[in-house]
C-alpha cells in the first residue's frame, strides 16, 4: 500500500535502500555485540544501586565516603582534573569543610610582583591536583602505563557503575595459559585481563570519618558512587527537574483537557435537523 503510485524502478530502489540500511544496521549491531562479547573478559552483572530509578537521588553520605577513598587511595596515581573543591559544597561537604580540604593542598600560583611563581594553600576555586607533573612522569612511575583521569570514568566504560565495582573487587590469580608481564595483574573484568594497576582496596585500608566499617565491598561501593557524581554532577538536579516536569505536566494536561471539553462542548452537543423547504408549485 505504501508503494502505490510509485513506478517499479523506484520501488526497487527504495527496497534496496531499505535492505541496505537494515543490513548496515545489522552489521553495526553485530560488531558492537562482538566487542562486548569478545570472550576474553567477563561482563559485569547488574547491581541494585540506590540511585537507579526515575525518582532516586545519589547517596550523599556514600559520595562523602567515596571522596575519602579517592583522597587516601586513588589520588596517589589518578587525577581528577575537572572537579573543583567548590563543587563539594552542598553535596558531600559544608563550605567550611570544603575550604579546609582545599587548604591542605599546595597550589602553584603567580607570578608575584617580582615575576616569580610561588606556592599557596588551595582555595575553593582550585581543581583537584594531579599526582604527577606530566604524562611522562606518570608513565615512568607506573611501568609505562598511564593512569587515566577518573572524572568521567563512570561514563567511559561499558557497564558504568557495575564495571567499576566489579573491577575493584575482582583481582585474582591468572588462569592457566595466561602470562602476565612485569608489573601486571589479572582482572577478569578488564579487557584482555592484564591490568597495570595493583589491587587498590583491602579491608580496613582506611578509616571512615563517620565510623562506617571499611570493608572492601563498602570501599568499592563508595568510590563508585563518588565517581558517578563526578561524571554527572547534575544528576540530582536532573531528577528534580524530571519530578517538576511530571507534576506540572499532569496539572497542565488536566487543565488543557478541561478547557478542550468546555470549548468544544457546545459544538459536540448540538444537533442538526433537516427541515425540508416547501417550495411553491411551479407555474404552468
Secondary structure, 3 states (H helix, E strand, C coil): CCCCCCCHHHHHHHHHHHHHHHHHHHHHHHHHHHHHCCCCCCCCCCCCCCCCCCCCCCCHHHHHHHHHHHHHCHHHCCCCCCCEHHHHECCCECHHHHHHHHHCCEEEECCCCCCCCEEEECCCCCECCCCCCCHHHHHHCCCCCCCCCCCCHHHCCCCCHHHHHHHHHCEECCCCCCCCCCCCEEECCCCCCEECCCCCCCCCCCCCCCCCCCCHHHHHHHHHHHHHHHHCCCHHHHHHHHHHHHHHHHHHHHHHHHHHHHHHHHHHHCCCCCCCCCCCCCCC
